[in-house]
Amino acid sequence: MTYKSNLTRLLAPVMLAGLLFTNPLQSKAQEVVPQDDEIKQMVDQISAKNLRDLVQKMENFGTRHSLSTTTSKKEGIGAAREWVKSEFEKYAKNSNGRMTVEMDRYIVKADGRRIPQDVEMANVMAILKGTDPNDDRVIIVGGHLDSRATDVMDAKSKAPGANDDASGVAMVMEMARIMASKDFPATLVFVAFQGEEQGLYGSRHLAERAKKENWNLVAMLNNDIVGNSYSAETGLHDNTTVRVFSEGTPANETEEQARLRKLLGAENDSPSRNLARYMENTGEKYVDQMDVVLVHRTDRFLRGGDHTPFNQNGFAAVRMSETNEDFDHQHQDVRKEDGKQYGDLIEYMDFEYLRKNTGVNLATMASLGWAPAAPEEVGVITSNLTNKTDLKWKAPSKGQKPAGYYVLMRETNSPAWEKKFFVKDTKATLPYSKDNYFFAVQAVDAEGHASLPVLPVPVR
């Protein structure tokens, strides 16, 4: 990594140490946007051609339905899983032994709905072990390998699943290829899930495993339907925006957490929502002509995805999905009607768009993987009535020592963080009222990689 010794030039223009403040409503255009050279180089290595080749290979398996054959070497979910595993193993050769590949198998019991009899499924995983033995953080990026035709129980018909979701799996594979040779203190996990179309079985298995094994899972990035920029129904064509969905109220919120959320008015500040903000800020920093649009919903209207079980198990997880879905080429039998082609075929994808979406994910994962762990016991002092805001926190107890901290600030009606201040201490006093602003704290390293933000809780 290129070491940037002059940290202050990388950070926001306001330094608490000098007690110099600017108007928080100043234009963002006045703020320098620093880039890490190594992250930018990785983003530039993402190949639209590689992504197309990966999607084409997955389409060639005919169907990847979760109930399709596992004995054929040329078609069906079994052959697809083995191929993804073999590709991961190729990438692992560049990792100096730190990347391991596994087929995480599990049994799904018949449910009388989409699973007619007990079936073995498997998630294909490449795990890039972190280099810091004192840093137990885990970051997951995933997409689902299985596909479907119109009838979700049809395990034999052609179901190319090019965009849904070979696009997401291709993204995960391209990221694993590029990132395998890099050293991150945190552990990065690249996953091709099975069983999404039958009921989120693969992601549920991994989320429950992470909870049971007490993983310090700080972020899960789900990518599902991320390679098309055209809406046949509306005629919209846009490869400059992508949606990121995130839950507002945490799915596993306790009564005490609900009480505090209501007291603070923090309905828009769940860990997943702040992960989405992080993805927006980081992705737009490294990917040109890309606007990451935060949708303040857990998923699309009345729908769900592989991030959902992670939310349900208490983890910060978000879903990326294209802005304009093409329902003529999603969950459709491959056929022609009245001269119109239906089916999830590769020719209806936009691989430059998929390249950019891959860049947003890679930049987010790399920045988090290099950042220190988040600060701990972040609090806002409430012992006195004051128009200033006093914050205090503790340094992360594991992993690298931060070079300092960002204090983030935004008005209560703003969806995005508007201002950040850099401090080296574990406390800060700001001349802005906690009545009028939300605050959060991030740990940051010497190169400007920041942890996820932590909201303060009231302390005396």
N, C-alpha and C positions, 0 to 999 in steps of 0.2 A: 504494500500500500504506500502511496506517496504521502509522506508526512508533511503536514502544513503547520509550520511552527507558529505562524501568526494567527492564532485562533480567533482573535477579535475581529479580523477582517471577514471571517466566514459567518459571523453571527449577526443577529439583528442590530440595528444601529444604536440601540439604547443599552447602556451599561449601568447597572444598578450601583456598582462600586463607586462611580462618580456622581451618582444621584442626578443624572441628566435624563430628562424625559422629553419625548415628543408627543404630539397629539396622537392618540390611538386611532383616530379616524383618518390619518393621512393616507394618501393613495399608496396602494401596494406597489405601484410602479417605481417608487422611490427606494425600494428595498433591493439590495443586491441578492441574487439567487445563486448561491455557490453550488458547484457540482463536484462530486468526488470523481477523480479521473478514472479510477478502476471500475466504478459502477458504470460510468458512461461507456467505457470500452466494452464491458460485458453487454450492455444494451445494444451497442452497435454491432456486436457479433451475432445477434439474433437474425436468422435467415428465413425470409419468406419462402424460399425454395425448400429448405429443410422442412419447414412446417407443412408445406404442400405434400412433400414426399411421405411424411409420417401419416398424414390424413389419408393419402391414397392407399398406403399399405393397410391401414385399418379398414378402409372401405372394401378392399379386396378380399377380406375374410367372409364376405357375403352377408352374414348376420353375426352380431355379437350379443344376441339376446342371452340373458342370464340363464335361461333354461335350454339353450342350444347345446350342440354336441361338444364334449370335452375330449373325445378320442381322435377326431380328425386332426391332421397336421396342417391342413390348408384352410379350413373354414370353422366358424363357430367361436364361442367364447374361450374354449380351451386353447386353441391355436393362437388367438389374439393375446391371451395372458402370457403364454410362453414367449411370444415375440417381444412384448414389452419388457419382459424380464431379461431377455437376451440383449436388448438394446441398452437397458440400464447397466448391465454387466460390462458392456463395451465402454460406457462412460466412466464406470468405476475404475478402469485401468489407469486413468489419469489422476486419481485421487490419493496416490501414495498409501493405499490401503485403508483410507478413512471412509470410503463409501462402500457400504454393504447392501446387498440386494436380497429381498426375501419375498416369498409368496405366502402372505398371511391368510391361511385357510380357516374357514369357519363353516358351521352347519346352520342352515336356515330351515326351521321346522315348517311343515305344511301349515298354511293359515286359512285354507278354505277360500281364499280370494285370488291372489296373484302367485301363490306358491302352492301348486296342487299336491306335491309330495316333498318330503325332506330332500334337500339338495345341498351339496357342498359348493360354496362360492369362495372366492379369494380376491384379496386386494394385492396388487403388485406394488412394492415399495422399494425405493432407493433411499437409504439413510446416510447422510453425510455427517459423520460424527464431529462434534465441536472440538476445537483444539484446546480449550481451557477446561481442565478437569474440575474447576470450581464453578463453572457456569453450566447449570443444568437446564437452561431454557431450550424449548423446542418450538420450531416454526414449521407449519405444514402448508404445502400447496398441493391442490388436488383437482382432478377432473374425473368423470366416470367413463369407464371403458365400454359398458354395455350399451346396446342400441335396441330399437323397437320399430315395428311397423304400426299400422293403424290399430290393430288388435294387440293390446299389450300382452296377451297370452300366446301370440303367434311366434313360435320359436323357430320356424323353418323358412318362412318367406324372406326374400331379400330385404335387409334392413341396414343400409350402408352407414347410417348415423354419422355422416361426415361432419356436420356442424354440431349435432347433439349426440355424443359429445366428444367425437374424435378431435374436435378443435381444442377442447380443454385438455385432453390427454396429450396431444401434440405439444401444446404450450408447456405442460409439466415436463415432458421429455426434453424439449429444447433447453429449458432452464437447467435441468439436471446435467445435460451435456456441457453447458457453458460453465456452470458453477462448481463442477466436480473437482477441478484443479485448484480451487481457492480455499484459503484457510479462514474459517469463521469460528469465533469462540463459542457460539451457540450451535446447536444441532439442527440441521435442515432436513426435512422429510418430504420426498416427492412421491405422490400416491396416484395410482390409477385404480379407482374404486370399481367394484362390481355391485350389481343389484340396485342401482339407483332407480331405474324405471319400475322395478318390482316393489319398491317401498323403502328406499334409502338404506338398504341392509348393510352395504359395505361401510358407509360412513358411520352408521350406528355402531357397528362392531368396533371400529377403530376409536370412536369417541368414548365408548364404554371401556375399552382397553386402556386408553389414556387416563381415564379417571381411576380405574381400578389399580393401575400401576403407578399412580400419583405423578404423572408427567407434569412438569412445569411448562405446560403448553400456553404460550403467550399470544399466539396468533394462528388462525387457520384461514387460508385464502382458497375459496371454492370458485372454480371457473367452469361454467356450464352454459353452452351456446354463446360462444365468443368470437365466431369467425365470419359473420355475415353482416353487411352494412346496408342491405336493401330490403325494403318492405314492399312486397308485391301488392298488398292490399291498399296501401295508402300512396304508394309511389315515392315515398321518401327514400333518399339515398344519402347516407352520412357516415363517413368513416373517421370523423373527428371527435365523436363522443362515445362514451361507454358508461353503463350504469353500474354502480356498486350499491347493493342492498345491505342494510344492517338493522338489527333489532333495536328498538328504543328501550322498552322495559325489559330487563333480562328475564329470560324464560324461567330461571330457577331462583328468582328473587325471594329472599326471606322476608318475613314480616318486618323485621328491624330495618332491613335495607329499603323496603317500600316506604316505611315511615320517614327515613332520612331523605330518600328521593323526593318525596312530597314536600318535606320541610324546606329543602334547598331549591326546589323547582328544577331538578336535574333530569327531567324526562328525556332530554335530548343528549345525554352524556353517559350512556352505557359504555362499557369497555368496547363492545363491537362498534358502536357509533364512532368512538374515537379512533378505532382501528381504520374505519372507512375514511375518516378525515386524514389520517396519516397516509393512507394509500393515495388519496387525492393529491395531497401536497407533494409527496415523494414522486409519484408517477408523472405528474405534470412537469416536475423539475427536469426529468431525464428524457421524456418522450415528446418530441415536437408535434405540433398540430394535434394535440389530444386533450380533450376536456373530460375529466373524470366527474361524472354527475352523481352526486349522492342522493339516493332515493331513500327517504325516511320510512321504509317499510322493511319487514324481515325478508320479504321476497316479492315476486310479482303477485298480482291480485289473486288471492285464494290458492296460491301455489307454494311450493317449497323446493328445497334442494339439499345437497350434501353438507352444507354448513349447518342445517337445522339441528341434527343430533348433537353437534358440538355446542351450539347454543343451549340446548336442553340439558347438557351435562356441565354447564357453567363456564364454558370457554368463549373467549372473544373470537368470533368467526363472521366472515362476510361472504357475499356472493357477487362475482362479476358476471354480467351478462350484456350482450349487445343491446344497443339502444332500440333498434328496429327489428323485431323478430319477423321471420317470413314463414307463416303458418302453412303455406303451400308446400314447403320443403322441411317440415318438422312433424314427426309423428304421423307420417303418411306412407301408405303403400306406394311403391315405385310403379307408376302407371302413367298413361296418357289419357286424358278425357277432353273431348272437343278440341283436340290439338294442343292441349296444355299439359306440360310435364309436371308431375308431382313426385315427391320423394326427396329424402335428405341426401342429395348428391353433391359431390365435390365441386361441380361446375357452378354451383350457386353460392360459393364462398368467396371471400375477399381476403387474400392472404397478406396483403400489406396491412390491412386492418388487424388481422390476427397478430402480425408481427408487433404492431404498436401495443396491443393489449398484453402481449407477452412481456414487453418492456416495462409496462406499469407494474406487473407482478414481480418481475426480477428486481427492479429497483427497490420495491418495497421490502422484499425478502432479504436482499443484501444489506440494505440500510439497517433493518432490525437485527440481522445476524451479526453485524459488526458493532452495533451500539452496546453500551453498557446495559445492565438490567435496570429496570425502573426504580426510582426512588421509593423508599418505604415510609410508612407512617406520616404521610403528607397531611398536614393540618392547617386550618386557618384559626388564628387565636381570636376568641370571642369574649375574653374576660372584661373588656371595656368597650363602651360605645365610642366609636371613632369613625371618621371619614377616610381613614387610611386602611390598608389591608396588610395584616401581618401574617406571613406564612412561615412554616418551618417543616422540616422533614429530616429523614435519615438517609445516609448513603446506602446503596444496595449492599446487602450482606454477603452476596456471592458474586463471583466474576470480577472483571476488571474495575479498577477505581475510576470513576468519572473524572474528566477534566473540568467539569462544571455542570451547570444546570440551566435549562431554559425555563423561565416562568411564562406561561402562555396566558393571554387575556383576550376576552371578546365581550361585546355588549350582550345583554341577556336575550335580545331578540335576533342575534346574529347566528346563523348556522355554522359558521367557520371561525377558527381562531384568527384574530385580526392583528395581534401584536405578540412579539416575544422578546423577553429580556434575558440577558446572560448574567449569571452570578456564579461565583466560585464557592460561596459559603452554602450552608444548608439552612439558610433562613433569608428572608427578604421582606422589606417593608416598601409597599408601593403607595403612592399618593392618589390612589383610586379606590373608591368605595366598593366594598363587597356587595352593597345593595344594588349596584348598577352594572356589575361585571361578573362574569364567570372566570375562574382561574384554574390552571393546572400546572403540573411540574413534570419536566422530562429530565433524565440524566443524559449527558452528552459526552462523547469522547473528543480527543484532540483534533479529529478530522471532521467533526460536525455531525457524526452519526448519532441520532437521538433515539431514546427509548420511546415506547408508547407513553402518552401523557397520563398522569394520575391526578384525579380531582381531590382537593382537600376536603376533609371532614372537620366539623367544628371541634375545637379543643380549647380548654381553659389553661 
